[in-house]
Amino acid sequence: MAEEVEPSPLTQSHTISPPHYVEVKCTSSGNSRRFAAGTDAGFAVSLINRKLKKTMMVVSHIEAVKDGEEPIAFGPNSVLINFGNGWMLQTVTDSGTKNGPGQFIAGDTSPLVSVVPGVERRVSKPISPLYFVKIVFAFIMIFVLGAIFTLFLDNLPELILFVKSII
């Protein structure tokens, strides 16, 4: 019979588990940001853009790069993963899009970045008198339709008798 060999604690400690995060190098600020494994690329881009605080280039997307290899671009719904040795995740900026004081955003990054629910803030329009008129008109129409249906149902027995007398 073959004996089962239990691994010693020394050999178990040498096994290296992969990190539970991915590291993205921001090319415009030079900082590295860590994200949990399985993070959407669109969320990472929006978070990086928020952290830049309108002082540097706007990040459009994230790419995995390696010397001598073609970069791999992550779409807004892609999950960030590390491709192994030599591959590095880094941000890519639009050259025409700059977000600094006294400057404007020339391009819109919304097609490249997925919308994260609850991140954007909606600005409500001021309530106008026309809005109140529309609401009052809607209530009046509801009561008018209710009155028409009530009159129809009140006269329904007479209508049935009239139709029976004709037939």
Backbone as JSON, one array per atom type, in Angstrom:
{
  "sequence": "MAEEVEPSPLTQSHTISPPHYVEVKCTSSGNSRRFAAGTDAGFAVSLINRKLKKTMMVVSHIEAVKDGEEPIAFGPNSVLINFGNGWMLQTVTDSGTKNGPGQFIAGDTSPLVSVVPGVERRVSKPISPLYFVKIVFAFIMIFVLGAIFTLFLDNLPELILFVKSII",
  "N": [[0.82, -1.18, 0.0], [0.46, 2.21, -0.77], [1.87, 4.92, 0.89], [0.45, 7.94, 2.03], [1.89, 11.02, 1.61], [2.25, 13.69, 3.67], [2.36, 17.13, 3.01], [4.98, 19.15, 4.18], [5.0, 21.92, 6.52], [6.91, 23.74, 5.69], [7.21, 23.42, 2.91], [4.7, 24.15, 2.08], [4.59, 26.86, 2.63], [6.11, 28.0, 0.66], [4.66, 28.08, -1.65], [3.34, 30.37, -3.81], [0.63, 32.43, -3.87], [-1.46, 33.98, -6.32], [-1.83, 37.58, -6.42], [-4.69, 39.25, -5.01], [-5.52, 41.43, -6.36], [-5.31, 43.89, -9.0], [-2.88, 45.93, -10.56], [-2.8, 49.15, -11.81], [-1.06, 51.35, -13.78], [-1.01, 54.77, -13.84], [-0.58, 56.8, -16.52], [-0.63, 59.56, -16.8], [-0.38, 60.72, -14.24], [1.6, 59.21, -13.07], [1.28, 57.6, -10.89], [0.5, 54.44, -9.32], [-2.39, 52.51, -9.2], [-4.41, 50.36, -7.27], [-6.73, 47.78, -7.84], [-9.47, 45.66, -6.98], [-9.49, 42.19, -7.83], [-11.33, 41.33, -10.69], [-12.59, 43.72, -11.17], [-14.45, 46.02, -13.15], [-13.28, 47.53, -16.15], [-14.29, 49.99, -16.97], [-15.27, 51.1, -14.58], [-12.86, 51.4, -13.21], [-11.55, 53.28, -14.84], [-13.28, 55.51, -14.56], [-12.99, 56.0, -11.83], [-10.25, 56.61, -11.66], [-10.19, 58.93, -13.25], [-11.74, 60.59, -11.62], [-10.06, 60.8, -9.41], [-7.95, 62.22, -10.47], [-8.76, 64.81, -10.44], [-9.32, 66.89, -12.29], [-6.9, 67.99, -13.14], [-5.07, 66.92, -14.84], [-4.45, 65.0, -17.84], [-7.32, 63.44, -19.3], [-8.28, 60.14, -18.71], [-8.86, 57.66, -21.11], [-9.09, 54.89, -21.6], [-7.98, 51.58, -20.54], [-4.99, 49.73, -21.04], [-3.22, 46.66, -21.59], [0.19, 46.26, -21.67], [3.27, 45.18, -23.18], [6.71, 44.86, -23.81], [7.59, 44.59, -27.19], [5.2, 43.41, -27.91], [1.83, 43.67, -29.13], [-0.39, 46.1, -27.79], [-3.08, 45.31, -25.53], [-6.31, 46.29, -25.42], [-8.69, 47.22, -22.96], [-12.14, 47.04, -22.86], [-15.05, 49.01, -21.78], [-16.69, 47.3, -20.27], [-15.08, 45.21, -19.7], [-13.29, 42.85, -17.68], [-10.72, 43.57, -15.45], [-7.63, 42.0, -15.7], [-4.52, 40.38, -14.93], [-1.97, 39.63, -17.18], [0.32, 38.22, -16.73], [3.92, 37.58, -16.52], [5.9, 40.35, -17.4], [3.81, 41.76, -18.59], [1.97, 44.74, -18.23], [-0.51, 46.76, -16.78], [-1.79, 49.79, -17.93], [-2.9, 53.21, -18.11], [-4.53, 54.95, -20.8], [-4.49, 58.01, -22.48], [-6.56, 60.42, -24.13], [-5.28, 62.39, -26.68], [-6.34, 64.85, -27.48], [-7.92, 65.59, -25.41], [-8.03, 67.39, -22.63], [-8.01, 68.26, -19.24], [-7.8, 70.72, -17.56], [-7.27, 73.76, -15.57], [-8.95, 76.45, -17.01], [-9.17, 75.23, -19.42], [-10.88, 73.14, -21.78], [-12.84, 70.19, -22.29], [-12.21, 68.54, -25.16], [-13.03, 66.24, -26.44], [-15.58, 63.73, -26.0], [-15.71, 61.41, -23.45], [-17.61, 59.56, -22.86], [-18.55, 57.41, -24.62], [-16.45, 55.63, -24.35], [-16.27, 54.96, -21.7], [-17.99, 53.09, -19.37], [-21.15, 53.72, -17.87], [-21.44, 54.15, -14.5], [-23.81, 53.18, -12.19], [-25.35, 55.59, -10.14], [-23.13, 57.24, -9.85], [-22.98, 59.59, -11.39], [-24.38, 62.85, -11.05], [-27.57, 64.22, -11.1], [-28.92, 67.2, -12.29], [-31.62, 68.95, -11.29], [-34.28, 70.5, -13.06], [-35.58, 73.81, -12.68], [-38.82, 74.3, -11.21], [-41.47, 75.18, -13.2], [-44.23, 77.47, -13.92], [-45.71, 76.37, -15.99], [-45.4, 73.65, -15.59], [-47.0, 73.18, -13.29], [-49.49, 73.82, -14.41], [-49.77, 71.77, -16.28], [-49.97, 69.55, -14.56], [-52.35, 70.12, -13.14], [-54.12, 70.12, -15.3], [-53.94, 67.42, -16.02], [-55.13, 66.17, -13.76], [-57.73, 67.21, -13.97], [-58.51, 66.05, -16.4], [-58.52, 63.36, -15.63], [-60.69, 63.31, -13.82], [-62.75, 64.09, -15.57], [-62.79, 61.95, -17.4], [-63.5, 59.94, -15.58], [-66.09, 60.81, -14.88], [-67.39, 60.54, -17.35], [-67.27, 57.73, -17.75], [-68.77, 56.95, -15.51], [-71.33, 58.03, -16.1], [-71.85, 56.53, -18.39], [-71.96, 53.91, -17.34], [-74.14, 54.22, -15.61], [-76.22, 54.56, -17.42], [-76.17, 52.21, -18.81], [-77.97, 49.93, -18.34], [-80.38, 50.91, -19.49], [-79.52, 51.25, -22.12], [-79.03, 48.61, -22.85], [-81.65, 47.56, -22.73], [-82.78, 49.08, -24.79], [-81.34, 48.17, -27.03], [-82.17, 45.49, -27.03], [-84.87, 45.79, -27.58], [-84.82, 46.65, -30.18], [-83.84, 44.47, -31.57]],
  "CA": [[0.0, 0.0, 0.0], [1.23, 3.45, -0.85], [1.62, 5.84, 1.99], [0.22, 9.32, 1.64], [2.88, 11.91, 2.2], [1.7, 15.0, 3.99], [3.34, 18.18, 2.76], [5.45, 19.81, 5.4], [4.67, 23.35, 6.54], [7.92, 24.51, 4.98], [6.93, 23.41, 1.47], [3.45, 24.87, 1.85], [4.78, 28.3, 2.71], [6.8, 28.47, -0.53], [3.72, 28.26, -2.75], [2.95, 31.77, -3.87], [-0.69, 32.61, -4.48], [-1.52, 35.23, -7.07], [-2.45, 38.64, -5.63], [-6.12, 39.41, -5.19], [-5.73, 42.76, -6.92], [-4.54, 44.23, -10.2], [-2.27, 47.24, -10.42], [-2.88, 49.93, -13.05], [-0.17, 52.52, -13.73], [-1.6, 55.95, -14.47], [0.48, 57.43, -17.3], [-0.63, 61.02, -16.67], [0.11, 61.13, -12.92], [2.74, 58.39, -12.67], [0.92, 56.78, -9.74], [-0.11, 53.14, -9.55], [-3.62, 52.32, -8.43], [-4.76, 48.96, -7.12], [-8.16, 47.47, -7.89], [-9.77, 44.27, -6.66], [-9.59, 41.3, -8.99], [-12.69, 41.29, -11.19], [-13.13, 45.07, -11.34], [-14.7, 46.43, -14.53], [-12.35, 48.55, -16.63], [-15.0, 51.27, -16.99], [-15.28, 51.63, -13.22], [-11.49, 51.82, -12.89], [-11.28, 54.53, -15.58], [-14.02, 56.62, -13.95], [-12.38, 56.29, -10.53], [-8.97, 57.29, -11.91], [-10.5, 60.29, -13.7], [-12.18, 61.36, -10.46], [-8.91, 61.06, -8.54], [-7.07, 63.2, -11.11], [-9.31, 66.11, -10.02], [-9.32, 67.88, -13.37], [-5.61, 68.66, -13.25], [-4.22, 66.28, -15.82], [-5.14, 64.44, -19.0], [-8.42, 62.54, -19.0], [-8.02, 58.76, -19.09], [-9.93, 57.15, -21.97], [-9.25, 53.45, -21.38], [-6.83, 50.89, -19.95], [-4.38, 48.75, -21.92], [-2.14, 45.8, -21.1], [1.32, 46.46, -22.59], [4.49, 44.41, -22.97], [7.7, 45.18, -24.84], [7.59, 43.7, -28.34], [3.86, 42.87, -28.14], [0.79, 44.66, -29.41], [-1.17, 46.34, -26.57], [-4.43, 44.75, -25.44], [-7.18, 47.32, -24.84], [-9.83, 46.75, -22.18], [-13.37, 47.79, -23.09], [-15.63, 49.5, -20.53], [-17.29, 46.23, -19.49], [-14.09, 44.14, -19.53], [-12.78, 42.63, -16.33], [-9.27, 43.77, -15.4], [-6.85, 40.83, -15.3], [-3.09, 40.49, -15.17], [-1.61, 38.62, -18.16], [1.51, 37.48, -16.32], [5.23, 38.23, -16.51], [6.21, 41.33, -18.44], [2.63, 42.55, -18.95], [1.66, 45.78, -17.26], [-1.72, 47.51, -17.09], [-1.57, 51.23, -17.84], [-3.98, 54.02, -18.66], [-4.29, 55.62, -22.08], [-5.19, 59.28, -22.5], [-6.84, 61.03, -25.42], [-4.38, 63.53, -26.83], [-7.08, 66.1, -27.62], [-8.78, 65.79, -24.26], [-7.28, 67.83, -21.46], [-8.94, 68.7, -18.21], [-7.08, 71.57, -16.63], [-7.91, 75.05, -15.37], [-9.01, 77.3, -18.19], [-9.22, 74.41, -20.62], [-12.14, 72.42, -21.89], [-12.73, 68.83, -22.82], [-12.49, 68.59, -26.59], [-13.72, 65.01, -26.83], [-16.44, 63.16, -24.99], [-15.23, 60.07, -23.11], [-18.71, 58.7, -22.46], [-18.65, 56.14, -25.31], [-15.37, 54.75, -23.96], [-16.38, 54.62, -20.3], [-19.34, 52.68, -19.04], [-21.76, 54.54, -16.85], [-21.6, 53.46, -13.24], [-25.03, 53.69, -11.58], [-25.22, 56.36, -8.91], [-21.93, 58.08, -9.81], [-23.28, 60.92, -11.92], [-25.41, 63.58, -10.32], [-28.5, 64.88, -12.0], [-29.31, 68.53, -11.89], [-33.03, 69.08, -11.59], [-34.68, 71.77, -13.66], [-36.48, 74.54, -11.79], [-40.24, 74.06, -11.47], [-42.05, 76.34, -13.87], [-45.7, 77.51, -13.84], [-46.25, 75.45, -16.99], [-45.4, 72.33, -14.95], [-48.2, 73.11, -12.46], [-50.65, 73.81, -15.3], [-49.88, 70.42, -16.84], [-50.45, 68.64, -13.52], [-53.77, 70.43, -12.91], [-54.84, 69.64, -16.48], [-54.0, 65.95, -15.94], [-56.14, 65.83, -12.76], [-59.05, 67.53, -14.54], [-58.82, 65.01, -17.4], [-58.85, 62.13, -14.91], [-62.05, 63.44, -13.31], [-63.67, 64.12, -16.71], [-62.93, 60.57, -17.87], [-64.27, 59.22, -14.56], [-67.5, 61.21, -15.01], [-67.93, 59.93, -18.58], [-67.49, 56.3, -17.49], [-69.87, 56.82, -14.55], [-72.58, 58.24, -16.84], [-72.04, 55.39, -19.29], [-72.4, 52.76, -16.54], [-75.49, 54.5, -15.1], [-77.18, 54.42, -18.51], [-75.97, 50.93, -19.47], [-79.19, 49.09, -18.38], [-81.32, 51.46, -20.48], [-78.95, 50.97, -23.43], [-79.25, 47.18, -23.12], [-83.08, 47.41, -23.05], [-83.02, 49.68, -26.11], [-80.78, 47.27, -28.04], [-83.03, 44.3, -27.07], [-86.15, 46.11, -28.22], [-84.6, 46.77, -31.62], [-83.59, 43.14, -32.13]],
  "C": [[0.87, 1.25, 0.0], [0.86, 4.35, 0.3], [1.41, 7.25, 1.44], [1.21, 10.21, 2.37], [2.22, 13.25, 2.44], [2.75, 16.06, 3.7], [3.72, 18.87, 4.06], [5.07, 21.29, 5.36], [5.68, 24.2, 5.79], [7.63, 24.55, 3.49], [5.64, 24.14, 1.16], [3.66, 26.37, 1.85], [5.45, 28.86, 1.47], [5.86, 28.63, -1.72], [3.2, 29.68, -2.7], [1.59, 31.86, -4.56], [-0.71, 33.94, -5.23], [-2.21, 36.31, -6.23], [-3.93, 38.78, -5.97], [-6.46, 40.82, -5.69], [-4.94, 42.88, -8.22], [-4.04, 45.65, -10.01], [-2.28, 47.93, -11.77], [-2.0, 51.16, -12.87], [-0.83, 53.65, -14.5], [-0.49, 56.71, -15.18], [0.51, 58.94, -17.1], [-0.12, 61.47, -15.31], [1.34, 60.36, -12.47], [2.46, 57.49, -11.49], [0.39, 55.43, -10.19], [-1.32, 53.02, -8.65], [-3.95, 50.84, -8.41], [-6.28, 48.81, -7.12], [-8.35, 46.0, -7.56], [-9.87, 43.45, -7.94], [-11.06, 41.21, -9.39], [-13.34, 42.65, -11.35], [-13.33, 45.37, -12.81], [-13.74, 47.55, -14.9], [-13.01, 49.93, -16.64], [-15.05, 51.92, -15.62], [-13.89, 52.15, -12.84], [-11.16, 53.14, -13.57], [-12.01, 55.7, -14.93], [-13.44, 56.99, -12.59], [-11.06, 57.02, -10.7], [-9.22, 58.72, -12.35], [-10.97, 61.17, -12.55], [-11.01, 61.72, -9.56], [-7.96, 62.08, -9.15], [-7.51, 64.63, -10.82], [-9.09, 67.21, -11.05], [-7.99, 68.61, -13.5], [-4.74, 68.09, -14.36], [-5.07, 65.76, -16.98], [-6.22, 63.46, -18.55], [-8.08, 61.15, -19.53], [-9.18, 58.26, -19.94], [-10.16, 55.66, -21.78], [-7.97, 52.87, -20.79], [-6.33, 49.85, -20.94], [-3.38, 47.9, -21.14], [-1.02, 45.9, -22.11], [2.49, 45.58, -22.17], [5.43, 44.76, -24.11], [7.67, 44.13, -25.94], [6.24, 43.09, -28.65], [2.9, 44.01, -28.43], [-0.04, 44.85, -28.14], [-2.56, 45.71, -26.67], [-5.29, 45.77, -24.72], [-8.34, 46.65, -24.1], [-11.02, 47.64, -22.49], [-13.99, 48.18, -21.76], [-16.24, 48.4, -19.67], [-16.34, 45.06, -19.28], [-13.65, 44.06, -18.08], [-11.27, 42.79, -16.37], [-8.59, 42.5, -14.91], [-5.39, 41.09, -15.61], [-2.69, 39.34, -16.09], [-0.32, 37.88, -17.81], [2.78, 38.3, -16.42], [5.41, 39.18, -17.69], [5.03, 42.2, -18.84], [2.34, 43.54, -17.84], [0.38, 46.49, -17.72], [-1.42, 48.99, -16.92], [-2.72, 51.95, -18.5], [-3.54, 54.64, -19.98], [-5.12, 56.9, -22.07], [-5.46, 59.69, -23.94], [-5.97, 62.26, -25.55], [-5.13, 64.85, -26.92], [-7.93, 66.43, -26.42], [-7.94, 66.16, -23.06], [-8.23, 68.47, -20.48], [-8.21, 69.56, -17.2], [-7.79, 72.88, -16.44], [-7.83, 75.9, -16.63], [-9.05, 76.52, -19.49], [-10.53, 73.65, -20.62], [-11.88, 71.03, -22.46], [-13.14, 68.86, -24.28], [-13.27, 67.37, -27.05], [-14.55, 64.5, -25.68], [-15.97, 61.74, -24.71], [-16.36, 59.13, -22.78], [-18.84, 57.44, -23.3], [-17.57, 55.15, -24.87], [-15.51, 54.26, -22.53], [-17.82, 54.23, -20.0], [-19.86, 53.55, -17.9], [-21.96, 53.69, -15.6], [-22.83, 54.03, -12.56], [-24.74, 54.43, -10.29], [-24.02, 57.29, -8.86], [-22.26, 59.49, -10.28], [-24.4, 61.56, -11.1], [-26.29, 64.32, -11.32], [-28.88, 66.24, -11.42], [-30.77, 68.7, -12.28], [-33.32, 70.47, -12.15], [-35.59, 72.5, -12.68], [-37.93, 74.32, -12.2], [-40.84, 75.34, -12.05], [-43.57, 76.33, -13.69], [-46.35, 76.57, -14.86], [-46.34, 74.03, -16.44], [-46.66, 72.16, -14.1], [-49.46, 73.06, -13.32], [-50.85, 72.42, -15.88], [-50.41, 69.43, -15.81], [-51.93, 68.87, -13.24], [-54.61, 69.93, -14.08], [-54.98, 68.11, -16.45], [-55.05, 65.51, -14.92], [-57.55, 66.1, -13.29], [-59.45, 66.47, -15.56], [-59.18, 63.68, -16.73], [-60.29, 62.18, -14.4], [-63.08, 63.47, -14.44], [-63.88, 62.7, -17.25], [-63.72, 59.73, -16.87], [-65.75, 59.55, -14.65], [-68.13, 60.57, -16.24], [-68.2, 58.45, -18.36], [-68.63, 56.08, -16.51], [-71.21, 57.01, -15.25], [-72.88, 57.07, -17.77], [-72.55, 54.18, -18.5], [-73.79, 52.98, -15.95], [-76.55, 54.26, -16.18], [-77.05, 53.08, -19.24], [-77.22, 50.04, -19.45], [-80.21, 49.6, -19.41], [-80.83, 51.18, -21.89], [-79.17, 49.51, -23.81], [-80.72, 46.94, -23.47], [-83.4, 47.96, -24.43], [-82.52, 48.76, -27.22], [-81.64, 46.02, -28.16], [-84.35, 44.59, -27.76], [-86.01, 46.25, -29.73], [-84.46, 45.39, -32.25], [-84.78, 42.28, -32.01]]
}
